[in-house]
């Protein structure tokens, strides 16, 4: 699959599975995972005020995305990274940890 096809498929799956959770958009980056295997890292962005996404919703989204990708011949594992606009940046309250 091309990067564009993967992006379109990921967006379509997330719109269906996470719309009610406040899904806004997603971006996909292909890179190696911790075991140096090819993988897809999907940053899922939510609308302001969306709150925390339930485990059931995130699990359904991951399974649906994995199945949709595999049905198109794409076997890289999709890792989901959640981006909530209301969350403070990492280490915002711990200056020493940020250095």
Buried (B, 14 or more C-beta within 10 A) or exposed (E): EEEEEBBEBBBEBBEEBBEEBBBBEBBBEEEEEEEEEEBBBBBBBBEEEBEEBEEEBBEBBBEBBBEBBEEEEBEBBBBBEBEBEEEEEEEEEEEEEEE
